[in-house]
């Protein structure tokens, strides 16, 4: 990697390192998830991770400058969390409900949604960030979107609602990631347990009747994330 300003401009260096941290966070997570394809490169990946952690020292001045703002947030009862991208305790949480929160790091600008559930394998509390795939830090068990759907669904309320004909409790499909039945109702919003997208509403596909997030206005013809609509049906026919 090379950037012309990395050694000449202090502010540019901070921005570059912050972007590096955000990029490596996402790439490193993918490499770990796809370990079956990259296991022969574990040594190189570990060296890259160590290099990135050393690189983060260039953000320490910005972290120190943010101390008054972080202290004010802490006094207001909104204690900063450690950022998964840069490591500094500067991620300000905004709580959606008792299990879901969004965080924004004031140092590197990394933003993510975090979900807290009990591990389906060992029942220990775990926090999962940005997507529904994770490994439990207690038992190393694999956590997948279907585990989050189960943990985030109020099964008693859902059963009563479905019996009463209230379709807001039915699992929906995600229009953002095409997840099948990964969207659950969380009060006034709908949350995708696969891509962590938040939506204000779900709509029924006019062709297959599946509930989806996103605009279903032309779904009779073009379908939804799970069907090809009338056009696709006639093409197959």
C-alpha positions in Angstrom: 0.0 0.0 0.0 1.2 3.5 -0.8 -0.3 7.0 -0.4 1.6 10.1 -1.3 0.5 12.0 1.8 1.2 9.3 4.4 4.5 10.8 5.5 3.9 14.5 4.8 0.5 15.3 6.3 -0.5 14.4 9.8 -4.2 14.8 9.3 -4.0 12.8 6.1 -2.2 10.0 7.9 -4.9 9.8 10.6 -7.6 9.5 7.9 -5.6 6.8 6.0 -4.9 4.7 9.1 -8.6 5.0 10.1 -9.7 3.8 6.7 -7.1 0.9 7.0 -8.6 -0.1 10.3 -12.1 -0.2 9.0 -11.1 -2.1 5.8 -9.0 -4.6 7.7 -11.8 -5.3 10.2 -14.1 -6.4 7.4 -11.5 -8.3 5.4 -10.0 -10.1 8.5 -13.5 -11.2 9.4 -14.1 -12.7 6.0 -10.7 -14.4 5.9 -11.6 -16.0 9.3 -15.0 -17.1 8.1 -13.6 -18.5 4.9 -10.8 -20.3 6.8 -11.3 -23.5 4.7 -10.0 -21.5 1.7 -7.3 -19.5 3.4 -5.9 -21.8 6.1 -2.6 -22.1 4.2 -2.1 -18.4 4.7 -2.7 -18.2 8.4 0.9 -17.1 9.1 0.6 -14.2 6.6 -2.8 -13.2 7.9 -1.5 -13.1 11.5 1.5 -11.0 10.4 -0.9 -8.6 8.6 -3.0 -8.3 11.7 0.0 -7.5 13.9 1.1 -4.9 11.5 -2.4 -3.3 11.5 -2.4 -3.2 15.3 1.0 -1.4 15.3 -0.3 1.0 12.8 -3.1 2.1 15.1 -0.7 4.1 17.3 -1.1 6.9 14.8 -4.7 7.4 16.0 -3.7 7.8 19.7 -3.4 11.6 19.4 -7.0 11.8 18.1 -8.2 9.5 20.9 -6.6 11.8 23.5 -8.1 14.9 21.9 -11.5 13.3 22.1 -11.3 12.8 25.9 -13.7 15.6 26.9 -16.3 14.3 24.5 -15.9 10.7 25.6 -16.0 11.8 29.3 -19.2 13.7 28.6 -20.8 10.7 27.0 -19.8 8.5 29.9 -21.3 11.0 32.4 -24.5 11.0 30.5 -24.7 7.2 31.0 -23.7 6.3 27.5 -20.3 4.7 28.2 -18.0 4.3 25.1 -17.2 0.8 24.1 -14.0 -0.6 22.6 -14.1 -0.3 18.8 -13.7 -3.5 16.9 -11.8 -1.8 14.1 -9.2 0.5 15.8 -9.3 -0.9 19.4 -9.8 2.5 21.1 -12.6 2.8 23.7 -14.3 5.4 21.7 -17.4 3.7 20.2 -20.5 5.5 21.3 -23.6 3.2 21.5 -27.1 4.1 20.6 -29.4 1.5 22.1 -32.3 0.2 19.9 -33.6 -2.2 22.5 -32.3 -4.5 25.2 -30.5 -6.7 22.7 -29.6 -4.5 19.7 -27.5 -1.3 19.6 -25.6 0.6 17.0 -22.2 2.0 17.7 -20.1 4.8 16.0 -16.4 5.2 16.8 -15.3 8.8 17.2 -11.7 7.9 16.4 -11.9 5.9 13.2 -15.6 6.4 12.2 -16.2 2.7 12.1 -20.0 2.0 12.6 -21.6 -1.3 13.3 -24.7 -2.8 14.7 -24.2 -5.1 17.7 -26.5 -7.9 18.9 -26.2 -9.5 22.4 -27.6 -13.0 22.8 -26.9 -16.1 24.8 -24.7 -18.6 22.9 -27.0 -21.4 21.6 -24.2 -23.9 22.5 -23.0 -22.8 26.0 -25.6 -20.2 27.0 -22.9 -17.6 27.8 -23.6 -14.0 26.7 -22.0 -13.0 23.4 -22.0 -9.9 21.4 -22.2 -10.3 17.6 -21.2 -7.3 15.3 -22.4 -6.3 11.9 -23.6 -9.7 10.5 -25.1 -12.9 11.8 -22.0 -15.1 11.6 -19.7 -15.4 14.5 -17.7 -17.7 16.8 -18.5 -17.8 20.5 -15.5 -16.6 22.5 -16.4 -19.0 25.3 -16.9 -22.4 23.6 -15.8 -21.6 20.0 -19.2 -22.7 18.8 -20.4 -21.4 15.4 -23.2 -18.9 15.5 -25.3 -18.4 12.4 -28.3 -16.1 11.4 -30.8 -18.8 12.3 -29.6 -18.7 15.9 -30.1 -15.0 16.0 -33.6 -15.3 14.5 -34.5 -17.8 17.3 -32.9 -15.6 20.0 -34.5 -12.4 18.8 -38.0 -13.7 18.3 -40.6 -13.4 21.1 -42.0 -16.8 20.5 -45.0 -16.5 22.8 -46.1 -13.1 21.3 -45.4 -14.4 17.8 -47.6 -17.5 18.4 -50.5 -15.4 19.7 -50.1 -12.8 16.9 -50.0 -15.4 14.1 -53.1 -17.1 15.6 -54.9 -13.7 15.6 -53.9 -13.1 12.0 -51.2 -10.4 12.8 -48.6 -11.0 10.1 -46.1 -8.6 11.6 -44.8 -11.6 13.6 -44.2 -13.8 10.6 -40.6 -14.1 9.6 -39.8 -12.1 6.5 -37.2 -12.1 3.8 -34.6 -9.4 3.5 -34.6 -7.2 0.4 -31.0 -6.1 1.1 -29.2 -9.4 1.3 -31.9 -11.8 0.0 -31.9 -13.6 3.3 -34.7 -16.2 3.6 -36.8 -15.7 6.7 -34.0 -13.7 8.4 -36.1 -10.7 9.3 -37.8 -10.5 12.7 -40.0 -7.9 14.3 -38.4 -5.8 17.0 -41.1 -3.5 18.2 -41.5 -0.7 15.6 -38.7 -1.9 13.3 -37.7 -5.1 11.5 -34.2 -6.5 11.9 -32.4 -8.8 9.5 -30.3 -11.4 11.4 -28.1 -12.0 8.4 -27.0 -8.5 7.3 -28.2 -6.5 10.3 -30.3 -4.2 8.1 -33.1 -2.3 9.9 -36.4 -1.6 8.1 -39.5 0.3 9.1 -41.9 -2.1 7.5 -42.4 -5.3 5.5 -44.6 -5.8 2.5 -46.2 -8.8 0.9 -44.9 -9.9 -2.6 -47.8 -9.6 -5.0 -46.8 -12.8 -6.8 -45.7 -15.3 -4.1 -47.2 -13.6 -1.0 -43.9 -13.8 0.9 -43.2 -11.0 3.3 -40.2 -8.9 2.4 -38.4 -5.7 3.4 -38.1 -3.1 0.6 -40.5 -1.9 -2.1 -42.9 -4.5 -3.4 -44.8 -2.1 -5.7 -44.0 -4.0 -9.0 -43.5 -7.4 -7.4 -46.4 -9.0 -9.2 -44.4 -8.7 -12.4 -40.8 -8.8 -11.2 -41.1 -10.8 -8.0 -39.2 -10.4 -4.8 -35.9 -11.8 -3.3 -37.4 -15.3 -3.3 -39.3 -15.4 -6.6 -39.1 -14.1 -10.2 -42.7 -12.9 -10.4 -45.1 -13.4 -13.3 -42.4 -12.5 -15.8 -40.2 -15.3 -14.5 -43.0 -17.8 -14.3 -44.0 -17.2 -17.9 -40.4 -17.5 -19.0 -40.0 -20.8 -17.2 -43.3 -22.0 -18.6 
